[in-house]
Amino acid sequence: MNNQIKTLMSQADELRNGIHDLAERTQNYQLNLAGIERCVDTISHCVTLVGNNRVAAIAAKDQRKIMAELEGAVDELKELLQR
């Protein structure tokens, strides 16, 4: 009986640790997902602006700003996907 209680307590501890680990991974996943969605929105916005270049010329200063924003979003996306 005493061994069974010790075994059950050990299993309960393992289960508790597993639940805490799962909760932490889920939170990290949600943060990564939010970051990925933000990057996709930024990339989509930049591509739309550059795509409109066919209709109206974009000033060189604005082009550099858009490309810097696009590069930043791509770099952040890479980091998020490597986690």
Summary of the structure (lengths in Angstrom):
residues: 83
radius of gyration: 23.8
end to end distance: 44.9
largest distance: 81.6
contacts: 190
relative contact order: 0.11
helix: 92%
strand: 0%
